[in-house]
Amino acid sequence: MVDEDPTTAYQGALMRGFRFAHELGCTCGPVHFLVGVADGDGPGARALSGVGRSLRAVLTEGAADLREGASYLSAQVQGAAGLLARQLGTPTAAEHLLIAVLD
């Protein structure tokens, strides 16, 4: 498997996270970015893939709990991912977003 360009993977993870939040009818928060990363193709997606149900399926089932809350953190998570990438001297990647959400 060939991984995407890091910047493209990061942008894709953001877009998938925002799209997932929209599908649930709520504002986007950090947990939605986890689905954005998990639904990608890179190392972050592989780290979040497990056996059994997907992260998307688990969070969709508990969607009522995700409707309100930490949407203001989405900008902070994006900023932290960018800062981490700059500190490492690398392009911002989906994995930086994953680390920022977990941190």
Disulfide bonds with the S-S distance in Angstrom:
none
